[in-house]
Amino acid sequence: MKTFTKLNLGVAALLTAGAISPLSVFADDVAEGTTSLQGNTTITFEAPKTGLLTLNQVPDFKNHDLTSNKNSTYSATGDKSIRVTDLTGSNDGYHVTANASQLLNGSSILPVASFAFTTADGTKNAATQGQILGTGATAASIYQGNAKVATGNANANGTNDSGQTSAVLTLNDNTIKAGQYKGTIDYTLSPSMD
């Protein structure tokens, strides 16, 4: 289960400035028989005032049947990548952190020893070299504490996706009260790669 605040995604405006510059055309300026003239056109891509950096999607993880399969470690693959849209026009990049809460069944707390989150690198954009980098070989420990799970590099402008997401939940023991345990994973998107 996850919660996150999604900012409104603005749409970049395409503005045309100075369409064709005025040219002075007099008989003595243009050679006789001229059939074309050249002007200057400037196009500016202007970022919207809001929604410059947006967390578009984060993964969910499958349910596990604790009543019939009382293991101590549970692995799950996320159903989605982490997707971010960066319209800031900066080279600062960004990062996403995750924080998993306790998992509760009424007043019963699931005895979690660790919650490890792994993100694979996203595909690098061949034209811009923009990319979302994952956690690498070391999983991020997100249980009741913030940990970085994805980083957009300096060229990660526009919309980019991470690679596959996965998680490993390890319990202190397998003496678990049967029932549904609920919690949240809070994701936070912040500017800068640090």
C-alpha positions in Angstrom: 0.0 0.0 0.0 1.3 3.5 -0.8 0.4 7.1 -0.4 2.0 10.0 -2.1 1.2 13.6 -2.9 0.9 14.1 -6.6 1.5 17.6 -7.9 -0.5 18.9 -10.8 1.3 18.4 -14.1 1.4 21.6 -16.1 1.7 21.6 -19.8 4.7 23.4 -21.4 3.7 26.3 -23.5 5.2 26.8 -26.9 5.6 30.4 -27.6 6.6 32.0 -30.8 8.4 35.3 -30.4 9.2 37.7 -33.2 7.7 35.5 -35.8 9.2 37.1 -38.9 11.2 40.2 -38.3 10.1 43.2 -40.3 12.2 43.8 -43.3 12.6 47.0 -45.1 11.8 46.4 -48.8 12.4 49.2 -51.2 13.1 49.1 -54.9 16.7 50.1 -54.3 17.2 47.5 -51.5 16.2 44.4 -53.5 17.7 43.4 -56.8 15.3 43.1 -59.6 13.9 39.6 -60.1 14.2 38.6 -56.4 11.5 36.1 -55.5 12.3 35.4 -51.8 13.4 37.1 -48.6 14.8 35.7 -45.4 13.5 36.5 -41.9 14.3 35.3 -38.3 12.1 33.2 -36.2 12.7 32.5 -32.5 10.9 29.7 -30.6 10.9 29.7 -26.8 9.9 26.7 -24.6 8.6 28.2 -21.4 8.1 26.1 -18.3 4.7 26.3 -16.6 4.4 28.2 -13.3 3.3 25.1 -11.4 3.8 21.4 -11.7 7.5 21.8 -12.6 8.6 18.6 -10.9 6.0 15.8 -10.6 5.9 12.3 -9.2 3.6 10.6 -11.7 3.6 7.0 -10.5 5.0 4.6 -7.9 4.7 0.8 -7.5 2.3 -1.3 -5.5 3.4 -4.7 -4.2 1.3 -7.9 -4.2 -0.4 -9.4 -1.2 1.1 -12.5 0.6 -0.9 -15.2 2.4 0.7 -15.3 5.8 -1.8 -17.8 7.2 -0.7 -20.7 4.9 2.9 -19.7 4.1 4.6 -18.5 7.3 8.0 -17.8 6.0 10.3 -15.2 7.5 11.1 -13.4 4.2 8.7 -12.3 1.5 9.8 -11.0 -1.9 7.6 -9.0 -4.2 8.0 -7.3 -7.6 6.5 -3.8 -8.0 3.7 -3.5 -10.5 5.1 -0.2 -11.9 8.2 1.8 -12.3 8.9 5.1 -10.6 7.9 7.8 -13.1 8.9 11.5 -12.8 8.3 14.5 -15.0 10.9 17.3 -14.7 9.9 20.6 -16.5 12.2 22.8 -14.5 14.8 23.2 -17.3 17.6 22.9 -14.7 20.5 20.6 -14.5 20.0 19.9 -10.8 18.3 16.5 -11.2 16.1 15.1 -8.5 15.7 12.1 -6.1 12.9 10.0 -4.7 12.8 8.7 -1.2 10.5 6.1 0.3 9.4 5.4 3.9 7.5 2.3 4.9 5.2 2.5 8.0 4.5 -0.2 10.5 2.0 -2.8 9.2 -1.0 -3.2 11.4 -3.9 -5.6 11.9 -6.0 -3.7 14.4 -3.7 -3.4 17.4 -1.4 -6.2 16.2 1.9 -5.1 14.6 3.6 -7.2 12.0 7.0 -8.1 13.5 9.1 -6.5 10.7 12.9 -6.9 10.9 13.6 -5.0 7.6 11.9 -3.8 4.4 14.5 -3.5 1.6 13.5 -1.7 -1.6 15.4 -2.1 -4.9 15.1 -0.1 -8.1 16.8 -0.9 -11.3 18.2 1.8 -13.6 15.8 3.2 -16.2 16.6 3.3 -19.9 18.9 6.1 -20.8 17.5 8.5 -23.4 19.9 8.2 -26.4 19.3 11.8 -27.5 19.6 13.7 -24.1 21.4 11.1 -21.9 18.6 11.6 -19.3 18.1 8.7 -17.0 16.6 7.7 -13.7 19.2 5.7 -11.7 18.1 3.1 -9.2 19.6 1.8 -5.9 22.3 -0.2 -7.6 23.4 -3.5 -6.1 22.5 -2.3 -2.5 18.8 -2.3 -1.6 17.5 0.8 0.3 16.2 0.1 3.8 12.9 2.0 4.0 11.2 0.5 7.1 10.3 3.5 9.4 12.9 5.7 7.8 13.5 7.6 4.6 15.9 6.1 2.1 16.7 7.2 -1.5 15.2 4.8 -4.0 15.7 6.6 -7.3 17.8 9.5 -8.7 17.2 11.6 -11.9 20.5 12.6 -13.4 21.2 16.2 -14.6 19.7 15.5 -18.1 16.6 13.8 -16.8 14.3 16.5 -18.2 10.8 15.6 -19.4 9.2 12.3 -18.3 11.4 9.4 -17.4 10.9 6.0 -15.8 13.1 3.9 -13.5 13.6 0.3 -14.1 11.9 -2.6 -12.3 11.1 -2.1 -8.6 11.1 -4.8 -6.0 11.0 -5.3 -2.3 12.0 -7.9 0.3 10.1 -7.9 3.7 11.9 -9.8 6.5 10.1 -10.7 9.7 11.6 -11.2 13.2 9.7 -14.5 13.5 6.9 -16.4 11.8 4.5 -16.5 14.8 2.1 -14.1 13.1 -1.5 -13.5 14.0 -3.6 -14.3 10.9 -5.2 -11.4 9.2 -4.7 -8.4 6.9 -1.9 -6.1 7.9 -2.0 -2.6 6.4 0.6 0.1 6.1 1.8 2.8 3.8 4.9 3.6 1.8 5.3 7.3 1.5 7.3 8.5 -1.5 8.8 12.0 -1.6 10.2 13.7 -4.7 12.9 16.4 -4.1 14.9 18.6 -6.4 18.7 17.9 -6.7 20.5 14.6 -7.0 21.9 14.8 -3.4 
